[in-house]
Amino acid sequence: MAPFNSNDEKAQKIECPKDENTTKLIPKKPVGDREFDFEKKCPFKKVTVHPLVLLSVVDHFTRISKVQKVKRVVGVLLGSSGPGKTLDIANSFAVPFDEDDNGTWFVDVDYLESMFHMFYKVAAKEKIVGWYHTGPKLCKNDIAINELLMKYTPNPVLVIIQAQPSSSGLPTEAYYQCHENHNDGSLPTKTFEHVSSEIAAEEAEEVGVEHLLRDIKDQTAGTLTQRLNHQLAGLAGLEKYLGDICKYLENVNSGKLPKNDQINYMIQEALNLLPNVHTPSFIESQNISCNDQYMCIYMGSLVRSVIALHNLIDNKISLQKAEKDVMNLHETQKVEDKKEEKTDSKAKGK
């Protein structure tokens, strides 16, 4: 495939629809300054990524980064549709890809087709459902690459997989291409809408992941400690998202970003779900919960200390018993040696 330049005249046509009937598109129910035509066309509501895909992407990024200096790698996702409008991504393969800062990019389509034919012989149920790259965020060439993937699937999904995650949380972010309608009557533009994603595994994959993480898993950590660590990681992610929301609101207030009533309603709905932390009942329940958890941690530490002390006493008793056995063995050996000497002396006297 010839290189594609996002700065040339052809690239600019990506932002405009080809249908002339959509030149005067006016939304029936405008919300804010923008409206996404997403729910009507998106065939799935959730994207499920298997651990095999994550391992393949990390291996792909590691191998390529050792040979050449690249910002991201690109590959194709294979999977099928699941129940409840769920897209199940079970496999993937890498694709030769290159791009520069000027917007020129290259994807080896021949390699893509040959690899898919080989995968099709092994697993005929797995179709091309989208593509991935290692981000860490959306890039300016993603729309054009997504248009290329529409040749193989009508509704490709883009999954950004963090090969080198800098924070805790899910390393995947799924996106679906949709049209962004403007209330001023201008032409709709193509953009990406976020889709919820999760990581799920079958029984065989869970066993493989457990074997893979056996060496790095902390066996001494208890269930309560793990739960507290998970809560701490969740709070860190919540703090990051709250910072993003504050930054967005500041940009809207300063006029850097346009006002979007749909996003404002979502933020207001989230704020309405927050409890009143100043009520006496909430404070009392929070203190009771914290005290119970502290008591569990204290009792767990106390039990571990008692068990360790008990093991130390057992080891000391075992060591003393072993020393006594060795001393008794030496004394028995000396007695037998004396008996043998007396027997030898009597035999020589005769």
C-alpha positions as CSV (number, residue, x, y, z in Angstrom):
1,M,0.0,0.0,0.0
2,A,1.3,3.4,-0.9
3,P,2.0,5.9,1.9
4,F,-0.8,8.0,3.0
5,N,-0.3,11.7,3.9
6,S,-2.9,13.2,6.1
7,N,-1.9,16.7,5.0
8,D,-2.7,16.3,1.3
9,E,-6.1,17.0,-0.3
10,K,-7.3,13.4,-0.1
11,A,-6.8,13.3,3.6
12,Q,-8.9,16.4,4.1
13,K,-11.9,14.6,2.5
14,I,-11.9,12.1,5.4
15,E,-13.4,14.8,7.6
16,C,-16.4,15.3,5.2
17,P,-19.1,12.8,4.2
18,K,-19.4,11.7,0.6
19,D,-23.2,11.8,0.5
20,E,-24.4,15.1,-0.9
21,N,-27.7,14.7,0.9
22,T,-26.1,15.3,4.3
23,T,-24.9,18.8,3.5
24,K,-27.8,20.3,5.5
25,L,-28.0,18.0,8.5
26,I,-29.9,19.6,11.4
27,P,-30.4,17.5,14.5
28,K,-33.9,17.0,15.7
29,K,-33.0,17.2,19.4
30,P,-29.9,19.3,19.8
31,V,-28.1,19.0,23.1
32,G,-25.5,21.6,23.7
33,D,-23.1,22.5,20.9
34,R,-22.5,18.9,19.8
35,E,-24.4,15.7,19.4
36,F,-23.0,12.3,18.6
37,D,-24.9,9.9,16.3
38,F,-23.7,6.8,18.2
39,E,-26.4,4.7,19.8
40,K,-28.2,4.2,16.5
41,K,-25.3,2.7,14.6
42,C,-23.0,1.1,17.1
43,P,-23.7,-2.7,17.0
44,F,-22.1,-3.3,20.4
45,K,-22.1,-1.6,23.9
46,K,-19.2,-3.4,25.6
47,V,-15.8,-4.7,24.4
48,T,-14.3,-7.7,26.1
49,V,-10.6,-8.2,25.7
50,H,-8.9,-11.6,26.6
51,P,-5.5,-11.8,28.3
52,L,-4.0,-13.5,25.3
53,V,-4.5,-10.3,23.3
54,L,-2.8,-8.2,26.0
55,L,0.2,-10.6,26.1
56,S,0.5,-10.6,22.3
57,V,0.4,-6.8,22.2
58,V,3.0,-6.4,24.9
59,D,5.2,-8.9,23.1
60,H,4.7,-7.1,19.8
61,F,5.7,-3.7,21.3
62,T,8.7,-5.2,23.1
63,R,10.1,-6.9,20.0
64,I,9.7,-3.8,17.8
65,S,11.0,-1.3,20.3
66,K,14.3,-3.4,20.6
67,V,14.9,-3.2,16.9
68,Q,13.8,0.4,16.1
69,K,12.6,3.5,17.9
70,V,8.8,3.7,17.5
71,K,6.1,5.6,19.3
72,R,3.4,2.9,18.8
73,V,2.7,-0.4,17.1
74,V,-0.4,-1.4,15.2
75,G,-2.2,-4.8,14.8
76,V,-5.5,-6.4,13.9
77,L,-8.1,-7.7,16.4
78,L,-10.0,-11.0,15.9
79,G,-13.1,-12.0,17.6
80,S,-16.9,-12.4,17.4
81,S,-20.1,-10.9,18.7
82,G,-21.3,-12.1,22.1
83,P,-24.6,-11.9,23.9
84,G,-26.0,-8.6,25.0
85,K,-24.3,-6.6,22.3
86,T,-20.8,-7.6,23.6
87,L,-17.8,-7.7,21.3
88,D,-15.5,-10.6,22.3
89,I,-11.9,-10.1,21.2
90,A,-10.1,-13.4,21.7
91,N,-7.0,-13.1,19.4
92,S,-4.8,-10.6,17.5
93,F,-1.8,-10.4,15.2
94,A,0.7,-7.7,14.5
95,V,0.8,-5.7,11.2
96,P,3.9,-3.9,9.7
97,F,3.2,-0.2,10.4
98,D,5.2,3.0,10.1
99,E,4.4,6.7,10.4
100,D,6.2,10.0,10.8
101,D,5.5,13.4,12.3
102,N,4.2,14.8,9.0
103,G,1.1,12.6,9.0
104,T,2.4,10.0,6.5
105,W,1.7,6.4,7.5
106,F,2.0,3.0,6.0
107,V,0.2,-0.3,6.6
108,D,1.1,-3.6,4.8
109,V,-2.3,-4.7,3.5
110,D,-0.9,-7.8,1.8
111,Y,0.6,-9.0,5.0
112,L,-2.7,-8.3,6.8
113,E,-4.7,-10.4,4.3
114,S,-2.3,-13.3,4.3
115,M,-2.1,-13.5,8.1
116,F,-5.9,-13.4,8.4
117,H,-6.3,-16.3,5.9
118,M,-3.9,-18.3,8.0
119,F,-5.8,-17.5,11.2
120,Y,-9.1,-18.3,9.4
121,K,-7.9,-21.9,8.7
122,V,-7.3,-22.4,12.4
123,A,-10.3,-20.6,13.9
124,A,-13.0,-19.9,11.3
125,K,-15.3,-18.3,13.9
126,E,-12.9,-15.4,14.6
127,K,-13.4,-12.5,12.2
128,I,-11.7,-9.2,11.9
129,V,-13.5,-6.9,14.4
130,G,-11.1,-4.0,14.6
131,W,-7.5,-3.0,15.3
132,Y,-5.3,-1.8,18.1
133,H,-2.4,0.4,18.8
134,T,-0.3,1.1,21.9
135,G,-1.2,4.8,22.1
136,P,-1.0,6.0,24.7
137,K,-3.8,8.3,23.3
138,L,-5.7,8.8,20.1
139,C,-3.6,10.1,17.2
140,K,-4.4,12.2,14.2
141,N,-4.1,9.3,11.7
142,D,-6.5,7.0,13.6
143,I,-9.5,8.1,11.5
144,A,-7.7,7.3,8.3
145,I,-6.5,3.9,9.5
146,N,-10.0,3.1,10.8
147,E,-11.4,3.9,7.3
148,L,-8.9,1.4,5.9
149,L,-10.1,-1.3,8.3
150,M,-13.7,-0.8,7.1
151,K,-12.7,-2.7,4.0
152,Y,-12.6,-5.9,6.1
153,T,-15.3,-5.2,8.7
154,P,-18.2,-2.6,8.5
155,N,-17.9,-1.6,12.1
156,P,-14.3,-1.7,13.3
157,V,-13.4,-1.0,16.9
158,L,-10.2,0.7,18.0
159,V,-8.7,-0.6,21.2
160,I,-5.8,1.4,22.7
161,I,-3.7,-1.0,24.8
162,Q,-1.1,0.5,27.1
163,A,2.0,-1.6,26.6
164,Q,3.8,0.4,29.3
165,P,1.1,1.6,31.7
166,S,2.1,4.5,33.9
167,S,-0.8,4.2,36.3
168,S,-3.0,1.4,37.8
169,G,-6.3,0.5,36.2
170,L,-7.4,-1.1,33.0
171,P,-4.8,-1.0,30.3
172,T,-7.4,-0.9,27.5
173,E,-9.6,1.9,26.1
174,A,-12.1,1.1,23.3
175,Y,-13.4,3.5,20.7
176,Y,-16.0,3.4,17.9
177,Q,-16.1,5.8,14.9
178,C,-19.2,7.9,14.7
179,H,-20.4,11.2,13.2
180,E,-20.4,14.4,15.2
181,N,-23.3,16.6,14.3
182,H,-23.1,20.4,14.8
183,N,-26.1,22.6,15.7
184,D,-25.0,25.3,13.4
185,G,-26.0,23.3,10.3
186,S,-22.4,22.5,9.2
187,L,-21.4,19.2,7.9
188,P,-20.9,16.4,10.4
189,T,-17.4,15.3,11.1
190,K,-16.0,11.9,11.9
191,T,-14.7,11.3,15.4
192,F,-14.3,8.5,18.0
193,E,-16.7,7.8,20.8
194,H,-15.6,5.9,23.9
195,V,-17.0,2.4,24.5
196,S,-16.9,0.6,27.8
197,S,-14.3,-2.3,27.9
198,E,-13.4,-5.1,30.3
199,I,-10.9,-7.9,30.6
200,A,-12.3,-11.4,30.8
201,A,-10.8,-14.8,30.4
202,E,-11.9,-18.4,30.0
203,E,-10.9,-21.2,32.4
204,A,-7.9,-22.2,30.4
205,E,-6.7,-18.6,30.1
206,E,-7.1,-18.1,33.8
207,V,-5.0,-21.1,34.5
208,G,-2.3,-19.8,32.1
209,V,-2.3,-16.4,33.7
210,E,-2.0,-17.9,37.2
211,H,1.0,-19.9,36.1
212,L,2.5,-16.8,34.5
213,L,2.0,-14.6,37.6
214,R,3.0,-17.3,40.1
215,D,6.6,-16.0,40.5
216,I,5.7,-12.4,41.0
217,K,2.6,-12.9,43.1
218,D,3.0,-12.0,46.8
219,Q,1.9,-15.2,48.6
220,T,2.2,-13.6,52.1
221,A,-0.4,-10.9,51.4
222,G,-3.8,-11.8,52.8
223,T,-7.3,-11.2,51.3
224,L,-7.9,-8.1,53.3
225,T,-4.6,-6.6,52.3
226,Q,-5.3,-7.3,48.7
227,R,-8.7,-5.7,49.0
228,L,-7.3,-2.6,50.6
229,N,-4.6,-2.4,47.8
230,H,-7.4,-2.6,45.2
231,Q,-9.3,0.1,46.9
232,L,-6.2,2.3,47.0
233,A,-5.7,1.7,43.3
234,G,-9.3,2.5,42.6
235,L,-9.1,5.8,44.6
236,A,-5.9,6.7,42.6
237,G,-7.8,6.2,39.4
238,L,-10.8,8.2,40.7
239,E,-8.5,11.1,41.6
240,K,-7.1,11.1,38.0
241,Y,-10.5,11.1,36.5
242,L,-11.7,13.9,38.8
243,G,-8.6,15.9,37.7
244,D,-9.6,15.4,34.1
245,I,-13.1,16.6,34.8
246,C,-11.9,19.7,36.6
247,K,-9.5,20.5,33.7
248,Y,-12.3,20.1,31.2
249,L,-14.6,22.4,33.2
250,E,-11.9,25.0,33.5
251,N,-11.3,24.9,29.7
252,V,-15.0,25.3,29.1
253,N,-15.2,28.2,31.6
254,S,-12.2,29.9,29.9
255,G,-13.7,29.4,26.4
256,K,-11.0,27.0,25.2
257,L,-13.6,24.3,24.7
258,P,-17.2,24.6,23.6
259,K,-20.1,24.0,26.0
260,N,-21.6,20.5,25.9
261,D,-24.9,20.1,27.8
262,Q,-24.8,16.3,27.5
263,I,-21.4,16.1,29.4
264,N,-22.6,18.7,31.9
265,Y,-25.7,16.6,32.6
266,M,-23.6,13.5,33.1
267,I,-21.3,15.4,35.6
268,Q,-24.3,16.7,37.4
269,E,-25.8,13.2,37.6
270,A,-22.6,11.9,39.1
271,L,-22.5,14.7,41.6
272,N,-26.1,14.0,42.7
273,L,-25.1,10.4,43.5
274,L,-22.6,11.5,46.1
275,P,-23.7,11.1,49.7
276,N,-23.9,13.9,52.2
277,V,-20.7,13.3,54.2
278,H,-21.6,15.8,56.9
279,T,-24.6,13.9,58.3
280,P,-24.0,12.3,61.8
281,S,-25.3,8.9,60.5
282,F,-22.8,8.8,57.7
283,I,-19.9,9.8,59.9
284,E,-20.9,7.1,62.5
285,S,-21.2,4.4,59.9
286,Q,-17.9,5.4,58.3
287,N,-16.1,5.3,61.7
288,I,-17.6,1.9,62.5
289,S,-16.5,0.5,59.1
290,C,-13.0,1.9,59.5
291,N,-12.7,0.6,63.1
292,D,-13.8,-2.8,62.0
293,Q,-11.2,-2.9,59.2
294,Y,-8.5,-1.7,61.6
295,M,-9.5,-4.4,64.1
296,C,-9.2,-7.0,61.4
297,I,-5.8,-5.8,60.3
298,Y,-4.7,-5.7,64.0
299,M,-6.0,-9.2,64.7
300,G,-4.4,-10.5,61.5
301,S,-1.0,-9.1,62.4
302,L,-1.3,-10.4,66.0
303,V,-2.2,-13.9,64.8
304,R,0.7,-13.9,62.3
305,S,3.1,-12.8,65.2
306,V,1.8,-15.5,67.5
307,I,2.2,-18.2,64.8
308,A,5.7,-17.0,64.0
309,L,6.6,-17.1,67.7
310,H,5.1,-20.6,68.0
311,N,7.1,-21.7,65.0
312,L,10.3,-20.2,66.5
313,I,9.7,-22.2,69.8
314,D,9.1,-25.4,67.8
315,N,12.3,-24.9,65.9
316,K,14.2,-24.3,69.1
317,I,12.8,-27.4,70.7
318,S,13.5,-29.4,67.6
319,L,17.1,-28.1,67.6
320,Q,17.6,-29.0,71.2
321,K,16.3,-32.5,70.7
322,A,18.5,-33.0,67.7
323,E,21.5,-31.9,69.8
324,K,20.6,-34.3,72.5
325,D,20.3,-37.1,70.0
326,V,23.7,-36.3,68.6
327,M,25.2,-36.3,72.1
328,N,23.6,-39.6,73.0
329,L,24.8,-41.1,69.7
330,H,28.4,-40.0,70.6
331,E,28.1,-41.4,74.1
332,T,26.8,-44.7,72.8
333,Q,29.6,-44.8,70.2
334,K,32.2,-44.3,73.0
335,V,30.7,-47.1,75.1
336,E,30.8,-49.5,72.2
337,D,34.4,-48.5,71.4
338,K,35.4,-49.2,75.0
339,K,33.7,-52.6,74.9
340,E,35.6,-53.4,71.7
341,E,38.9,-52.3,73.2
342,K,38.3,-54.6,76.3
343,T,37.4,-57.4,74.1
344,D,40.5,-56.9,72.0
345,S,42.8,-56.7,75.1
346,K,41.4,-59.9,76.5
347,A,41.9,-61.7,73.2
348,K,45.5,-60.6,73.1
349,G,46.2,-61.7,76.7
350,K,45.0,-65.2,76.0
